[in-house]
Structures are given as C-alpha cells and as structure tokens.
C-alpha cells in the first residue's frame, strides 16, 4: 500500500447522502435536522436515526480496521 492509497482510506467519510439512504429520507431532511433548533427550517430528526448512525459508524470502524491491518502488513520492521 502506498501513501496515496493509505491516505485515501483515511480521508474516506460518510456523506449526507449515505445517511439519507440508510434512513430512507431525503438529503434535505438530514440537513434540516442538523440545523439549530431555533432555525426556521429546522425539522425533527428521522425516526430510528440512532440505529442508522450506529450501523454507519460500525461500517466505518470496519473500514478503518481493514486499513490498519493493511498498513501493519506493509510495515517495515
């Protein structure tokens, strides 16, 4: 694994679109739920949002664990 591959994996992130898909809502709904509650456009977060966030975090953790294993496998002792 080279530097670019390793840092591409490091900089990989979860998008608004990915969360919206996991919750079966629109991206606009995600953005509105992230606004301050005092904002006129604020909307309540989608139901079951905690479970969806946990699933996405677990997926991301697995991604980073694979990256760690690959990097350690390439480490020079």
C-alpha positions as CSV (number, residue, x, y, z in Angstrom):
1,X,0.0,0.0,0.0
2,X,1.4,3.4,-0.9
3,X,0.9,6.8,0.7
4,X,-1.9,7.8,-1.6
5,X,-3.9,4.6,-1.1
6,X,-3.4,4.8,2.7
7,X,-4.5,8.5,2.9
8,X,-7.4,7.9,0.5
9,X,-8.7,5.3,3.0
10,X,-8.0,7.7,5.9
11,X,-9.9,10.6,4.3
12,X,-12.9,8.5,3.4
13,X,-16.1,9.8,5.1
14,X,-19.8,9.3,5.5
15,X,-21.9,11.7,3.4
16,X,-25.3,13.2,3.9
17,X,-26.4,11.0,1.0
18,X,-25.3,7.8,2.7
19,X,-27.1,8.7,5.9
20,X,-30.2,9.7,4.0
21,X,-30.2,6.4,2.2
22,X,-29.8,4.5,5.5
23,X,-32.8,6.3,6.9
24,X,-34.9,6.3,3.7
25,X,-35.3,10.0,3.8
26,X,-34.1,12.9,1.6
27,X,-30.8,14.7,1.9
28,X,-32.8,17.9,2.7
29,X,-34.3,16.1,5.7
30,X,-30.9,15.3,7.0
31,X,-29.7,18.9,6.5
32,X,-32.8,20.4,8.1
33,X,-32.4,18.1,11.2
34,X,-28.8,19.2,11.6
35,X,-29.8,22.9,11.8
36,X,-30.0,24.7,15.2
37,X,-33.5,24.0,16.7
38,X,-34.1,27.8,16.6
39,X,-33.7,27.9,12.8
40,X,-36.9,28.4,10.8
41,X,-36.1,25.4,8.5
42,X,-35.3,23.0,11.4
43,X,-37.1,19.7,11.3
44,X,-37.0,16.8,13.8
45,X,-34.5,14.1,13.0
46,X,-35.8,11.0,11.3
47,X,-37.1,8.2,13.5
48,X,-34.6,5.5,14.3
49,X,-31.7,7.8,13.5
50,X,-29.6,6.4,16.3
51,X,-29.7,2.9,14.9
52,X,-28.7,4.1,11.4
53,X,-25.8,6.2,12.8
54,X,-24.6,3.2,14.8
55,X,-24.7,1.0,11.7
56,X,-22.7,3.6,9.6
57,X,-20.2,4.0,12.4
58,X,-19.7,0.3,12.7
59,X,-19.2,0.1,8.9
60,X,-16.6,2.9,9.1
61,X,-14.9,1.2,12.0
62,X,-14.6,-2.0,9.9
63,X,-13.2,0.1,7.1
64,X,-10.5,1.6,9.4
65,X,-9.7,-1.7,10.9
66,X,-9.0,-3.1,7.4
67,X,-6.9,-0.1,6.7
68,X,-4.9,-0.7,9.9
69,X,-4.3,-4.3,9.0
70,X,-3.2,-3.5,5.5
71,X,-0.8,-0.8,6.8
72,X,0.6,-3.1,9.5
73,X,1.1,-5.8,6.9
74,X,3.2,-3.4,4.8
75,X,5.1,-2.0,7.8
76,X,8.9,-2.4,7.6
77,X,10.3,-3.7,10.9
